[in-house]
Structures are given as C-alpha cells and as structure tokens.
C-alpha cells in the first residue's frame, strides 16, 4: 500500500474520531487545521486512540502532535500494515 492510500485511510479514521468523540460540527478542512491540544481536553485519549487503531508504539506519541493534518502524515509514515494470513 502506498503512502497516499495510507494517508487516505488515516484521514478517514481521524476525522471519524473527531466527529464521534468530540462532537465537532466543523467541516473536514476545518478539522484538519485544528491543533487538538490547543482546542480540546485531549486527556480523554485522542492520541491514545490513534496509537491503538494503527498499532503504533507509544514511544511515537510525542511525534504525532500539531495540526490534525500533520498528525495524519506522521501516522501514515509510522503505520506499517501487517497482513495476517495462514500458510497452507
């Protein structure tokens, strides 16, 4: 999977987190320009949710701050997709 496809998936999931957990009524573009730590009480697990969804190690938590747009790019870089399959 290429980086653009990963970014698309990450973006979709992060926008959903905002809409469902923060009751944000902003447009997608407005959400992408939000700096969560400045506009919300992020102690409720926003970043932890991202780490859990994309199986990113907790030591990377500090590198996914900033605008939502920046978070998406960084998560896409860190996210390694592991395909689970069984051998015959």
PAKE-220536 format. One record per atom (N, C-alpha, C): residue number from 1; atom name; x, y, z. Coordinates in pm, whole numbers, plus 50000, padded with zeros to 5 digits. Each point is the difference from the previous one (the first is absolute). Layout:
// residues N
+-------+------+-------+-------+-------+
| kolse | kegu |     u |     v |     w |
+-------+------+-------+-------+-------+
|   NUM |   CA |     X |     Y |     Z |
...
+-------+------+-------+-------+-------+
This chain:
// residues 88
+-------+------+-------+-------+-------+
| kolse | kegu |     u |     v |     w |
+-------+------+-------+-------+-------+
|     1 |    N | 50085 | 49883 | 50000 |
|     1 |   CA | 49915 | 50117 | 50000 |
|     1 |    C | 50090 | 50124 | 50000 |
|     2 |    N | 49971 | 50094 | 49911 |
|     2 |   CA | 50084 | 50119 | 49992 |
|     2 |    C | 49961 | 50102 | 50107 |
|     3 |    N | 50084 | 50101 | 50016 |
|     3 |   CA | 49981 | 50101 | 50105 |
|     3 |    C | 49870 | 50077 | 49983 |
|     4 |    N | 49962 | 50033 | 49879 |
|     4 |   CA | 49876 | 50074 | 49978 |
|     4 |    C | 49878 | 49921 | 50045 |
|     5 |    N | 50000 | 49872 | 49972 |
|     5 |   CA | 49890 | 49915 | 50042 |
|     5 |    C | 49995 | 49990 | 50153 |
|     6 |    N | 50116 | 49986 | 50061 |
|     6 |   CA | 50006 | 49996 | 50146 |
|     6 |    C | 49950 | 50132 | 50058 |
|     7 |    N | 50040 | 50113 | 49942 |
|     7 |   CA | 49954 | 50130 | 50048 |
|     7 |    C | 49848 | 50012 | 49988 |
|     8 |    N | 49944 | 49949 | 49893 |
|     8 |   CA | 49855 | 50005 | 49981 |
|     8 |    C | 49928 | 49922 | 50110 |
|     9 |    N | 50051 | 49883 | 50033 |
|     9 |   CA | 49940 | 49917 | 50104 |
|     9 |    C | 50015 | 50067 | 50137 |
|    10 |    N | 50119 | 50051 | 50028 |
|    10 |   CA | 50025 | 50067 | 50128 |
|    10 |    C | 49908 | 50122 | 50013 |
|    11 |    N | 49991 | 50079 | 49895 |
|    11 |   CA | 49917 | 50121 | 50001 |
|    11 |    C | 49854 | 49964 | 50031 |
|    12 |    N | 49949 | 49899 | 49932 |
|    12 |   CA | 49861 | 49958 | 50021 |
|    12 |    C | 49977 | 49962 | 50146 |
|    13 |    N | 50091 | 49924 | 50057 |
|    13 |   CA | 49985 | 49954 | 50138 |
|    13 |    C | 50013 | 50115 | 50101 |
|    14 |    N | 50094 | 50089 | 49978 |
|    14 |   CA | 50019 | 50111 | 50093 |
|    14 |    C | 49882 | 50097 | 49994 |
|    15 |    N | 49948 | 50027 | 49881 |
|    15 |   CA | 49881 | 50085 | 49990 |
|    15 |    C | 49882 | 49937 | 50073 |
|    16 |    N | 49989 | 49870 | 49990 |
|    16 |   CA | 49892 | 49930 | 50071 |
|    16 |    C | 50017 | 50012 | 50151 |
|    17 |    N | 50123 | 49990 | 50049 |
|    17 |   CA | 50026 | 50016 | 50143 |
|    17 |    C | 49950 | 50137 | 50046 |
|    18 |    N | 50030 | 50103 | 49925 |
|    18 |   CA | 49957 | 50135 | 50038 |
|    18 |    C | 49848 | 50012 | 49999 |
|    19 |    N | 49938 | 49951 | 49896 |
|    19 |   CA | 49856 | 50017 | 49988 |
|    19 |    C | 49923 | 49920 | 50104 |
|    20 |    N | 50048 | 49882 | 50034 |
|    20 |   CA | 49929 | 49915 | 50095 |
|    20 |    C | 50034 | 50031 | 50145 |
|    21 |    N | 50125 | 50031 | 50029 |
|    21 |   CA | 50042 | 50015 | 50139 |
|    21 |    C | 50006 | 50144 | 50049 |
|    22 |    N | 50011 | 50094 | 49911 |
|    22 |   CA | 50012 | 50140 | 50040 |
|    22 |    C | 49879 | 50083 | 49958 |
|    23 |    N | 49903 | 49937 | 49935 |
|    23 |   CA | 49880 | 50070 | 49953 |
|    23 |    C | 50035 | 50125 | 49919 |
|    24 |    N | 50098 | 49988 | 49914 |
|    24 |   CA | 50046 | 50112 | 49918 |
|    24 |    C | 49904 | 50018 | 49883 |
|    25 |    N | 49953 | 50122 | 49981 |
|    25 |   CA | 49909 | 50029 | 49890 |
|    25 |    C | 50069 | 50076 | 49888 |
|    26 |    N | 50131 | 50003 | 50003 |
|    26 |   CA | 50078 | 50070 | 49897 |
|    26 |    C | 50009 | 49916 | 49874 |
|    27 |    N | 50038 | 50064 | 49890 |
|    27 |   CA | 50022 | 49927 | 49876 |
|    27 |    C | 50129 | 49919 | 50012 |
|    28 |    N | 50020 | 49906 | 49907 |
|    28 |   CA | 50121 | 49920 | 50002 |
|    28 |    C | 50125 | 50087 | 49990 |
|    29 |    N | 49997 | 50102 | 49914 |
|    29 |   CA | 50116 | 50088 | 49986 |
|    29 |    C | 50028 | 50076 | 50129 |
|    30 |    N | 49895 | 50044 | 50068 |
|    30 |   CA | 50019 | 50070 | 50127 |
|    30 |    C | 50058 | 49907 | 50105 |
|    31 |    N | 49954 | 49875 | 50002 |
|    31 |   CA | 50054 | 49902 | 50094 |
|    31 |    C | 50148 | 49976 | 49973 |
|    32 |    N | 50038 | 49993 | 49873 |
|    32 |   CA | 50140 | 49974 | 49965 |
|    32 |    C | 50093 | 50111 | 50048 |
|    33 |    N | 49947 | 50119 | 50021 |
|    33 |   CA | 50081 | 50112 | 50046 |
|    33 |    C | 49995 | 50022 | 50151 |
|    34 |    N | 49928 | 49913 | 50071 |
|    34 |   CA | 49992 | 50009 | 50146 |
|    34 |    C | 50131 | 49951 | 50060 |
|    35 |    N | 50043 | 50066 | 50106 |
|    35 |   CA | 50108 | 49949 | 50085 |
|    35 |    C | 49932 | 49947 | 50125 |
|    36 |    N | 49979 | 49868 | 50008 |
|    36 |   CA | 49917 | 49942 | 50107 |
|    36 |    C | 50041 | 50041 | 50141 |
|    37 |    N | 50128 | 50005 | 50026 |
|    37 |   CA | 50043 | 50034 | 50136 |
|    37 |    C | 49968 | 50143 | 50037 |
|    38 |    N | 49974 | 50087 | 49903 |
|    38 |   CA | 49963 | 50139 | 50028 |
|    38 |    C | 49850 | 50021 | 50007 |
|    39 |    N | 49921 | 49912 | 49937 |
|    39 |   CA | 49856 | 50023 | 49992 |
|    39 |    C | 49915 | 49903 | 50080 |
|    40 |    N | 50058 | 49889 | 50044 |
|    40 |   CA | 49922 | 49900 | 50071 |
|    40 |    C | 50076 | 49949 | 50121 |
|    41 |    N | 49926 | 49943 | 50092 |
|    41 |   CA | 50061 | 49928 | 50111 |
|    41 |    C | 50038 | 49863 | 49946 |
|    42 |    N | 50127 | 49984 | 49967 |
|    42 |   CA | 50041 | 49876 | 49935 |
|    42 |    C | 50035 | 49889 | 50099 |
|    43 |    N | 49976 | 50026 | 50127 |
|    43 |   CA | 50028 | 49897 | 50099 |
|    43 |    C | 49903 | 49882 | 49985 |
|    44 |    N | 49897 | 50016 | 49917 |
|    44 |   CA | 49903 | 49891 | 49983 |
|    44 |    C | 50045 | 49893 | 49902 |
|    45 |    N | 50121 | 50007 | 49950 |
|    45 |   CA | 50052 | 49889 | 49923 |
|    45 |    C | 50006 | 50017 | 49850 |
|    46 |    N | 49997 | 50122 | 49950 |
|    46 |   CA | 50006 | 50020 | 49855 |
|    46 |    C | 50124 | 49934 | 49940 |
|    47 |    N | 50116 | 50035 | 50051 |
|    47 |   CA | 50124 | 49945 | 49944 |
|    47 |    C | 50013 | 49851 | 50030 |
|    48 |    N | 49954 | 49959 | 50117 |
|    48 |   CA | 50005 | 49858 | 50033 |
|    48 |    C | 49912 | 49919 | 49904 |
|    49 |    N | 49888 | 50058 | 49960 |
|    49 |   CA | 49913 | 49933 | 49903 |
|    49 |    C | 50072 | 49980 | 49867 |
|    50 |    N | 50071 | 50103 | 49958 |
|    50 |   CA | 50074 | 49991 | 49874 |
|    50 |    C | 50107 | 49891 | 50009 |
|    51 |    N | 50073 | 49997 | 50111 |
|    51 |   CA | 50103 | 49898 | 50018 |
|    51 |    C | 49939 | 49860 | 49995 |
|    52 |    N | 49885 | 49983 | 50065 |
|    52 |   CA | 49935 | 49869 | 50005 |
|    52 |    C | 49946 | 49957 | 49864 |
|    53 |    N | 49936 | 50092 | 49930 |
|    53 |   CA | 49939 | 49966 | 49871 |
|    53 |    C | 50105 | 49955 | 49898 |
|    54 |    N | 50114 | 50070 | 49999 |
|    54 |   CA | 50101 | 49973 | 49898 |
|    54 |    C | 50120 | 49921 | 50051 |
|    55 |    N | 49987 | 49944 | 50121 |
|    55 |   CA | 50106 | 49916 | 50058 |
|    55 |    C | 50135 | 50069 | 50000 |
|    56 |    N | 50000 | 50126 | 50041 |
|    56 |   CA | 50124 | 50077 | 50008 |
|    56 |    C | 50050 | 49995 | 50144 |
|    57 |    N | 50128 | 49979 | 50015 |
|    57 |   CA | 50058 | 49988 | 50132 |
|    57 |    C | 49989 | 50131 | 50078 |
|    58 |    N | 49982 | 49991 | 50130 |
|    58 |   CA | 49977 | 50117 | 50084 |
|    58 |    C | 50117 | 50098 | 50003 |
|    59 |    N | 50119 | 49954 | 49967 |
|    59 |   CA | 50114 | 50093 | 49999 |
|    59 |    C | 49989 | 50105 | 49889 |
|    60 |    N | 49911 | 49977 | 49905 |
|    60 |   CA | 49980 | 50096 | 49891 |
|    60 |    C | 49893 | 50104 | 50032 |
|    61 |    N | 49941 | 49990 | 50117 |
|    61 |   CA | 49890 | 50090 | 50040 |
|    61 |    C | 50039 | 50148 | 49985 |
|    62 |    N | 50119 | 50035 | 50042 |
|    62 |   CA | 50044 | 50140 | 49995 |
|    62 |    C | 50020 | 50051 | 49858 |
|    63 |    N | 50017 | 49912 | 49904 |
|    63 |   CA | 50027 | 50044 | 49863 |
|    63 |    C | 49873 | 50017 | 49916 |
|    64 |    N | 49883 | 49975 | 50058 |
|    64 |   CA | 49877 | 50014 | 49922 |
|    64 |    C | 49914 | 50116 | 50048 |
|    65 |    N | 50064 | 50102 | 50055 |
|    65 |   CA | 49927 | 50120 | 50043 |
|    65 |    C | 49996 | 50102 | 49888 |
|    66 |    N | 49942 | 50114 | 50026 |
|    66 |   CA | 49987 | 50104 | 49900 |
|    66 |    C | 49861 | 50000 | 49940 |
|    67 |    N | 49985 | 50062 | 49884 |
|    67 |   CA | 49871 | 50002 | 49933 |
|    67 |    C | 49959 | 49859 | 49961 |
|    68 |    N | 49871 | 49978 | 49988 |
|    68 |   CA | 49949 | 49869 | 49961 |
|    68 |    C | 50062 | 49957 | 49867 |
|    69 |    N | 50014 | 50094 | 49910 |
|    69 |   CA | 50061 | 49974 | 49868 |
|    69 |    C | 50142 | 49942 | 50016 |
|    70 |    N | 50078 | 50056 | 50093 |
|    70 |   CA | 50136 | 49951 | 50026 |
|    70 |    C | 49997 | 49862 | 50064 |
|    71 |    N | 49904 | 49980 | 50089 |
|    71 |   CA | 49985 | 49870 | 50066 |
|    71 |    C | 49974 | 49891 | 49898 |
|    72 |    N | 49915 | 50028 | 49903 |
|    72 |   CA | 49966 | 49901 | 49897 |
|    72 |    C | 50125 | 49958 | 49923 |
|    73 |    N | 50080 | 50096 | 49959 |
|    73 |   CA | 50122 | 49967 | 49925 |
|    73 |    C | 50096 | 49917 | 50084 |
|    74 |    N | 50016 | 50039 | 50125 |
|    74 |   CA | 50094 | 49929 | 50087 |
|    74 |    C | 49952 | 49858 | 50030 |
|    75 |    N | 49871 | 49984 | 50025 |
|    75 |   CA | 49945 | 49867 | 50027 |
|    75 |    C | 50016 | 49911 | 49876 |
|    76 |    N | 49976 | 50056 | 49882 |
|    76 |   CA | 50015 | 49922 | 49877 |
|    76 |    C | 50144 | 49952 | 49983 |
|    77 |    N | 50096 | 50083 | 50042 |
|    77 |   CA | 50141 | 49959 | 49992 |
|    77 |    C | 50032 | 49890 | 50100 |
|    78 |    N | 49941 | 50009 | 50119 |
|    78 |   CA | 50030 | 49904 | 50106 |
|    78 |    C | 49924 | 49869 | 49987 |
|    79 |    N | 49885 | 50006 | 49934 |
|    79 |   CA | 49912 | 49884 | 49992 |
|    79 |    C | 50055 | 49898 | 49903 |
|    80 |    N | 50034 | 49885 | 50051 |
|    80 |   CA | 50041 | 49890 | 49914 |
|    80 |    C | 49888 | 49898 | 50002 |
|    81 |    N | 49952 | 49967 | 49884 |
|    81 |   CA | 49887 | 49909 | 49989 |
|    81 |    C | 50053 | 49858 | 50006 |
|    82 |    N | 49946 | 49925 | 50093 |
|    82 |   CA | 50037 | 49861 | 50015 |
|    82 |    C | 49887 | 49914 | 49946 |
|    83 |    N | 50030 | 49926 | 49898 |
|    83 |   CA | 49899 | 49912 | 49942 |
|    83 |    C | 50000 | 49869 | 50076 |
|    84 |    N | 49885 | 49960 | 50047 |
|    84 |   CA | 49988 | 49874 | 50073 |
|    84 |    C | 49943 | 49896 | 49904 |
|    85 |    N | 50070 | 49893 | 49987 |
|    85 |   CA | 49953 | 49894 | 49912 |
|    85 |    C | 50050 | 49868 | 50054 |
|    86 |    N | 49937 | 49894 | 49959 |
|    86 |   CA | 50044 | 49869 | 50045 |
|    86 |    C | 50066 | 49927 | 49885 |
|    87 |    N | 50102 | 49929 | 50033 |
|    87 |   CA | 50070 | 49922 | 49899 |
|    87 |    C | 49927 | 49867 | 49978 |
|    88 |    N | 49999 | 49954 | 49876 |
|    88 |   CA | 49931 | 49873 | 49972 |
|    88 |    C | 50069 | 49881 | 50062 |
+-------+------+-------+-------+-------+
